[in-house]
Each structure stands twice: as structure tokens, then as C-alpha cells.
Amino acid sequence: MKKLLLISVISFIATVGFSQNKPKPDRFNPEFWESIKTKRIAVFTENIGLTPPEAQQFWPVYNAFDKERMDLMQKRRALEEKLEEGKTGLTDTEYRKIANDFVATHMEEARVIESYNTKYLKILPAEKVCKLYQAERKFRESLMQEFRKNQGEQKEK
């Protein structure tokens, strides 16, 4: 459970770090999200080695997982926005509720990861499930490298 929570925290940090520093118009551009999805599929395909029947079963399950995880990240972002909006006007009780809600979203994400791990193991051999987790890490790293490269290019301009 601790490993799942750690994975979710790292995933959250990578996603928030990437999304917050990208210019806002790109985040709302469907082409931007399609390019992310395409890159993910390429990295996963290269690293997991899914057969066509496995891919046919895997992608709908993974996409459902990704949607649940993104919904939870949006809940955390909404909590963070509350903190930004009310920097000085919140009571201790309100801060306490936000803190508890923030942790609850992480715990829920860990439960979602655990649930989908079971689903993945019904579809794929355990080795490929482990390769999935490695591919997710590689994908996040590639996004961060791309982000850093873009930031460097923007500073040079």
C-alpha cells in the first residue's frame, strides 16, 4: 500500500509540475492532449510488448483507470485552488478539512491503483504488468524532459 501511495504521489507531482508550467492555451487544446495520448501509446507499445489480443483488452481498462486518476488529480487541484484563493481568509477548521480531503484523494488513488492492478493481472502476464509500471515511469520522465527542453528554449527567446 505504501508503494502504491508513493507511485500516486510521484505521478501527481509529475502531472501537476508538467501541467502548471505549460501555457494555459495548450492545456485546453484537444490536439495537445491527443499528442500526449499518442506519445503514451508509443512508449507503452515499445516497452510492454502487448500482443494484439492483449492490447484490445488492455487499452479500454487502462483508459478507464487513467480517467479515474485524472478525476482525482482534478479534485486535488480544486483543493489547491481553494488554498490559493483563501490564502489568509480560511479558518483552522477549513484548513483541516482541505488537508483531510487532500489526503483522502491520495488514499482513493491508491485504492484505484490497487483495483486496476488486479484487473491488469487478469488481462496480462505479471511480467507485462510490471513492464506497464516501468513504461509509465519512462513516459513521465519523457514528458518532464520535453518540458525542461521547452522551458530552456523559452528562456533563450
C-alpha positions in Angstrom: 0.0 0.0 0.0 2.9 2.4 0.8 4.4 1.7 -2.6 1.1 2.4 -4.3 0.8 5.7 -2.4 4.3 6.6 -3.3 3.6 5.9 -7.0 0.5 8.0 -6.9 2.3 10.9 -5.2 5.1 10.8 -7.8 2.6 10.6 -10.6 0.7 13.6 -9.1 3.9 15.7 -8.8 4.9 14.9 -12.4 1.5 15.7 -13.7 1.0 18.9 -11.8 4.5 20.0 -12.5 4.0 19.5 -16.2 0.6 20.9 -16.4 1.1 24.0 -14.3 4.1 25.3 -16.2 2.7 24.8 -19.7 0.9 27.8 -21.2 -2.8 27.6 -20.5 -4.0 27.6 -24.1 -2.1 24.3 -24.7 -3.8 22.6 -21.8 -7.2 23.3 -23.2 -6.2 22.4 -26.8 -7.6 18.9 -27.7 -4.6 18.5 -30.0 -2.2 18.9 -27.0 -4.0 16.0 -25.2 -4.1 13.9 -28.3 -0.3 14.3 -28.7 0.2 13.2 -25.1 -2.1 10.2 -25.6 -0.2 9.3 -28.8 3.1 9.5 -27.0 1.9 7.3 -24.2 0.6 4.7 -26.6 4.0 4.7 -28.4 6.0 4.4 -25.1 3.7 1.6 -23.8 3.7 -0.3 -27.1 7.5 -0.2 -27.2 8.1 -1.2 -23.6 5.3 -3.6 -22.8 5.1 -5.7 -25.9 1.4 -6.2 -26.0 0.0 -8.7 -28.4 -3.0 -7.5 -30.5 -5.5 -9.5 -28.3 -3.8 -8.2 -25.2 -3.9 -4.6 -26.5 -7.6 -5.0 -27.4 -8.4 -5.9 -23.8 -5.8 -3.7 -22.1 -6.5 -0.2 -23.6 -10.1 0.1 -22.5 -9.2 -0.9 -19.0 -6.2 1.4 -18.9 -8.2 4.3 -20.3 -10.8 3.9 -17.6 -8.0 3.8 -15.0 -6.5 7.0 -16.4 -9.8 8.8 -16.3 -10.4 7.9 -12.7 -6.8 9.0 -11.8 -7.3 12.3 -13.7 -10.6 12.9 -11.9 -8.8 12.5 -8.6 -6.0 14.9 -9.7 -8.6 17.5 -10.6 -10.1 17.2 -7.2 -6.7 17.8 -5.7 -6.2 20.8 -8.0 -9.5 22.2 -6.9 -8.3 21.9 -3.2 -5.1 23.7 -4.1 -7.1 26.4 -5.8 -9.1 26.9 -2.6 -5.8 27.4 -0.8 -4.6 29.9 -3.3 -7.9 31.8 -3.3 -8.1 32.0 0.5 -4.5 32.5 1.5 -5.4 34.3 4.6 -9.2 34.1 5.0 -9.5 30.4 5.9 -10.2 29.2 9.4 -8.3 26.4 11.1 -11.3 24.1 10.6 -11.4 24.9 6.8 -7.6 24.2 6.6 -8.1 21.0 8.4 -10.9 19.9 6.1 -8.8 20.7 3.0 -5.8 18.8 4.4 -8.0 15.8 5.2 -9.7 15.9 1.7 -6.2 16.2 0.1 -5.0 13.0 1.8 -8.3 11.3 1.1 -7.8 11.8 -2.6 -4.3 10.2 -2.4 -5.8 7.3 -0.5 -8.5 6.9 -3.1 -5.9 7.0 -5.8 -4.0 4.2 -4.1 -7.2 2.1 -3.9 -7.8 2.8 -7.6 -4.3 1.7 -8.5 -4.7 -1.4 -6.4 -8.0 -2.2 -8.1 -6.6 -1.8 -11.6 -3.5 -3.8 -10.7 -5.9 -6.8 -10.1 -7.7 -6.1 -13.4 -4.4 -5.8 -15.3 -3.2 -9.2 -13.9 -6.4 -10.8 -15.3 -5.6 -9.5 -18.8 -1.8 -9.6 -18.9 1.0 -11.8 -17.5 2.6 -10.4 -14.4 5.8 -9.6 -16.3 3.9 -7.3 -18.6 2.1 -5.6 -15.7 5.5 -4.8 -14.2 6.6 -3.5 -17.6 3.5 -1.3 -17.6 4.6 0.4 -14.4 8.1 0.8 -15.9 6.6 2.3 -19.1 4.5 4.7 -17.0 7.7 5.9 -15.3 9.5 6.2 -18.7 6.6 8.1 -20.1 6.5 10.6 -17.2 10.3 11.1 -17.5 10.0 11.7 -21.2 7.3 14.3 -20.6 9.5 16.0 -18.0 12.5 16.0 -20.3 10.3 17.6 -23.1 9.0 20.1 -20.6 12.5 21.1 -19.5 13.7 21.3 -23.1 10.7 23.6 -23.9 11.4 25.7 -20.8 15.1 26.1 -21.8 14.0 27.2 -25.3 11.6 29.7 -23.9 14.3 31.3 -21.7 16.6 31.6 -24.7 14.0 33.6 -26.6 
